[in-house]
Amino acid sequence: MIKGSVITVLSSNEAEAIKLAELMGKRSEERIYYRKRDNLVRSVLVPPVSRIIEEAVALSVSSAFYLKVPGELTWIDGELALLAEASGLKGVVMPDDVEGFRRVFGGLRISNYVSEFTEVDADTEDTGVVYVDRAFNVKGVGLVVLGFALTQVTVHDKLTALPMGKEVEVRSIQVLDEDQDSVLPGTRVGLALRNARLEEIEGIQALIKPEVKLTSEVKDFVKLKYAHEAELIHVIACGVRTMGKVNGSSISLKDRLPANCRALIINVNAKPKTPRIYGYADLRG
């Protein structure tokens, strides 16, 4: 059975990020590079530089990260280091100036991951979520969504679309244009769906299994010491994103999020040239 590994490459220099991605896969979609070895499909994501929400979404569906750090640091490099730190993922950190990196970021967990380039494929945790980044109609097939299965998905599974709450059924599964009966977590998938029309799932962000609990509140989040105070923030969990309002030690959410993922908390309104990483939370408690 096919399984996957999802890797995000972060760098303030997009050309350097693309070079790294090309070492690990071949480009097949915009900003996604693939490599298939036996039953493992590796997907390497290269989110746009300084598009903090897109970077956070990519990390939130990943099983590992690569961080390329130049010798001359900017605030963007600091922001990316904090984002990688907040993700809780393991990864490979590649600074041009190792001593300089450790001097600035030695207090971060990710400083333990400083290394030369090495290929990493980490197992993807089963969260019961399928992150969706595209939905469209295909002639002769019907409604299709593209995304990453962060759970095992099987033909005829019944899933619920977020945020609209519409139940759908998996009609068929494709991975790299090949039909599959079932896939394991971490796999880039195309799912043909029945029991729904495109207009009924406009704005879809994910499909979840029936047992996945949802939460409208984030409790006991960790605010990074570098973060400025904020009232309105973005919260991203397993690729699903919503707005939140900070109320002391908790955050009330506009839309419900899967309650078995790690959440990244982003303040897009932070002061200019300061990190927009507000903190993180483990929604599993």
C-alpha positions in Angstrom: 0.0 0.0 0.0 1.3 3.5 -0.9 2.4 5.7 1.9 3.9 9.2 1.9 6.4 11.6 3.4 5.7 15.3 3.2 8.6 17.7 3.6 8.6 21.5 3.6 11.7 23.5 2.5 12.1 26.9 4.1 14.6 29.6 3.1 14.7 33.3 2.7 16.3 32.7 -0.7 13.8 31.0 -2.9 16.5 29.8 -5.4 18.2 28.0 -2.6 15.0 26.4 -1.5 14.3 25.2 -5.0 17.9 23.7 -5.3 17.2 21.7 -2.2 13.8 20.5 -3.4 15.4 19.4 -6.7 17.8 17.2 -4.8 14.9 15.4 -3.3 12.4 15.2 -6.1 11.2 16.2 -9.5 8.7 19.1 -10.0 5.3 17.9 -11.0 3.0 20.6 -9.6 3.5 24.2 -8.8 5.8 24.2 -5.8 5.6 20.5 -5.2 8.4 18.0 -6.1 7.9 14.3 -6.0 10.0 11.1 -5.7 8.6 7.6 -5.7 10.6 4.7 -4.3 8.8 1.4 -4.0 5.7 2.2 -2.0 6.9 5.5 -0.6 5.9 8.8 -2.4 7.8 11.8 -1.1 6.3 15.2 -1.6 8.5 18.2 -1.2 6.8 21.6 -0.7 8.4 25.0 -1.4 6.0 27.7 -0.1 6.6 31.2 -1.3 9.1 33.2 0.7 7.6 35.5 3.4 4.0 34.2 2.7 3.8 33.3 6.3 0.3 31.7 6.2 1.3 29.5 3.2 4.5 28.5 5.0 2.7 27.6 8.1 0.1 25.6 6.2 2.8 23.6 4.5 4.6 22.9 7.8 1.3 21.9 9.4 0.8 19.0 6.9 4.5 18.0 6.8 6.4 15.2 8.6 9.8 17.0 8.4 11.4 20.2 7.3 14.6 21.6 5.8 15.8 25.1 6.8 18.5 26.7 4.7 20.1 29.7 6.5 22.4 32.2 4.8 25.5 33.7 6.5 24.0 37.1 6.7 20.8 36.8 8.7 17.7 38.9 8.2 14.5 39.1 10.2 12.9 36.7 7.7 15.6 34.1 8.6 14.7 34.6 12.2 11.0 34.2 11.5 11.6 31.0 9.5 13.7 29.6 12.4 10.9 30.4 14.9 8.3 28.8 12.5 10.3 25.6 12.3 10.7 25.6 16.0 7.0 26.1 16.6 6.1 23.3 14.2 7.5 20.7 16.6 8.8 18.7 13.6 12.3 17.1 13.2 14.3 18.4 10.3 17.6 19.3 8.8 19.0 22.8 9.4 21.7 23.9 7.0 23.4 27.2 7.9 26.1 28.8 5.8 27.7 30.0 9.0 27.2 27.3 11.7 28.9 29.2 14.5 26.9 32.3 13.7 23.6 30.3 13.6 24.3 28.7 17.0 25.3 32.0 18.5 21.9 33.5 17.5 19.6 30.4 17.7 21.5 28.1 20.1 18.5 28.3 22.5 16.1 26.7 20.1 15.4 23.0 19.8 16.1 23.1 16.0 19.7 24.0 16.7 20.1 20.2 17.4 19.3 19.5 13.8 22.3 21.4 12.2 23.7 19.1 9.6 25.0 18.7 6.1 22.5 17.8 3.5 21.0 14.3 4.1 17.7 12.9 2.8 15.0 12.5 5.4 11.7 10.7 5.1 9.7 10.8 8.4 6.5 8.9 9.0 3.3 10.9 8.9 1.1 10.8 12.0 -2.4 9.6 11.4 -4.7 12.5 12.4 -7.9 11.4 10.7 -7.6 14.4 8.4 -7.2 14.9 4.6 -6.0 18.4 3.9 -7.5 19.8 0.6 -5.9 22.5 -1.5 -7.9 22.2 -4.7 -11.5 21.2 -5.7 -12.8 21.0 -9.2 -15.0 19.1 -11.6 -13.6 16.6 -14.1 -15.7 15.6 -17.1 -16.8 12.0 -16.9 -15.6 11.7 -13.3 -17.3 14.5 -11.3 -16.1 16.3 -8.2 -12.4 15.8 -7.5 -10.3 17.2 -4.6 -6.5 17.3 -4.4 -4.6 17.3 -1.2 -2.6 15.3 1.4 -4.0 12.3 3.2 -2.9 12.7 6.8 -4.7 9.5 7.5 -5.4 6.2 5.9 -8.1 6.7 3.1 -10.0 3.8 1.4 -12.5 3.8 -1.4 -16.0 4.1 -0.1 -14.9 6.0 3.1 -17.4 8.5 4.3 -15.8 11.8 5.3 -17.0 15.2 6.4 -15.9 18.4 4.5 -14.7 21.3 6.6 -15.8 24.0 7.3 -19.2 23.4 5.8 -19.9 20.0 7.4 -21.1 18.2 4.3 -20.7 14.4 4.3 -19.2 12.9 1.1 -18.0 9.5 0.0 -14.7 8.6 -1.6 -15.5 7.2 -5.0 -12.0 6.6 -6.2 -8.3 7.4 -5.3 -5.4 8.4 -7.5 -1.8 8.8 -6.6 0.5 10.1 -9.4 -2.2 9.2 -12.0 -2.5 5.6 -10.7 -5.7 4.2 -9.2 -5.4 3.0 -5.6 -7.9 1.1 -3.4 -6.4 2.6 -0.2 -3.5 4.8 0.8 -1.6 5.4 4.1 -0.8 8.8 5.8 1.4 11.3 4.0 0.3 10.6 0.5 -0.5 13.2 -2.1 -3.9 12.2 -3.4 -6.6 13.0 -5.9 -10.0 11.9 -4.5 -13.1 11.6 -6.7 -16.1 12.2 -4.4 -19.8 11.4 -4.6 -22.8 12.9 -2.8 -21.6 16.5 -3.2 -21.5 19.2 -5.9 -18.7 21.7 -6.3 -20.8 24.6 -5.2 -21.7 22.7 -1.9 -18.1 22.5 -0.8 -16.9 25.9 -2.0 -14.1 27.0 0.4 -13.3 23.4 1.5 -10.1 23.0 3.5 -10.2 19.4 4.6 -12.0 16.1 4.8 -12.2 14.4 8.2 -13.1 11.0 9.4 -16.2 10.6 11.6 -14.2 10.0 14.8 -12.2 13.2 14.5 -13.3 15.7 17.2 -13.5 19.4 16.5 -12.7 22.3 18.8 -13.9 25.9 18.8 -11.3 26.9 21.4 -7.5 26.7 21.8 -6.5 26.2 25.4 -3.1 26.4 27.1 -1.2 27.7 24.0 2.5 28.5 24.2 3.3 32.2 23.3 6.8 32.6 22.0 8.8 35.1 24.1 9.7 37.0 20.9 6.0 37.6 20.0 4.3 40.9 20.4 0.9 41.0 22.1 -2.0 40.5 19.7 -5.8 40.1 19.9 -6.7 38.7 16.4 -4.5 35.9 15.0 -4.6 33.0 12.6 -4.6 29.4 13.8 -3.6 26.6 11.5 -3.9 22.9 12.3 -3.4 20.0 9.8 -3.6 22.6 7.1 -7.0 23.9 8.2 -6.9 27.6 9.1 -9.2 30.1 10.8 -9.2 33.3 12.6 -9.0 33.4 16.4 -9.4 36.0 19.2 -6.9 35.8 22.1 -8.7 35.8 25.5 -5.9 35.6 28.1 -4.7 32.0 28.2 -7.1 30.7 25.5 -8.1 31.5 21.9 -11.7 31.5 20.7 -12.0 30.3 17.0 -14.2 31.6 14.2 -14.4 28.1 12.7 -13.8 24.7 14.4 -10.4 23.0 13.9 -9.5 19.3 14.1 -8.7 18.6 17.8 -5.9 16.1 17.3 -3.3 18.2 15.5 -0.6 20.6 16.5 -1.7 24.2 15.8 0.6 27.1 14.6 -0.5 30.5 15.7 0.4 33.4 13.4 0.0 37.2 13.9 0.1 38.7 10.4 -0.3 42.2 11.9 3.0 42.1 13.9 5.2 45.1 13.7 7.1 45.5 10.4 10.3 43.3 10.2 9.5 41.4 13.3 8.6 37.7 13.5 4.9 36.9 12.9 5.1 33.6 14.8 2.9 34.1 17.8 3.1 30.6 19.3 1.7 27.1 19.0 -0.6 24.6 20.8 -1.1 20.9 20.9 -4.9 20.6 20.4 -4.7 17.0 21.6 -4.3 18.2 25.1 
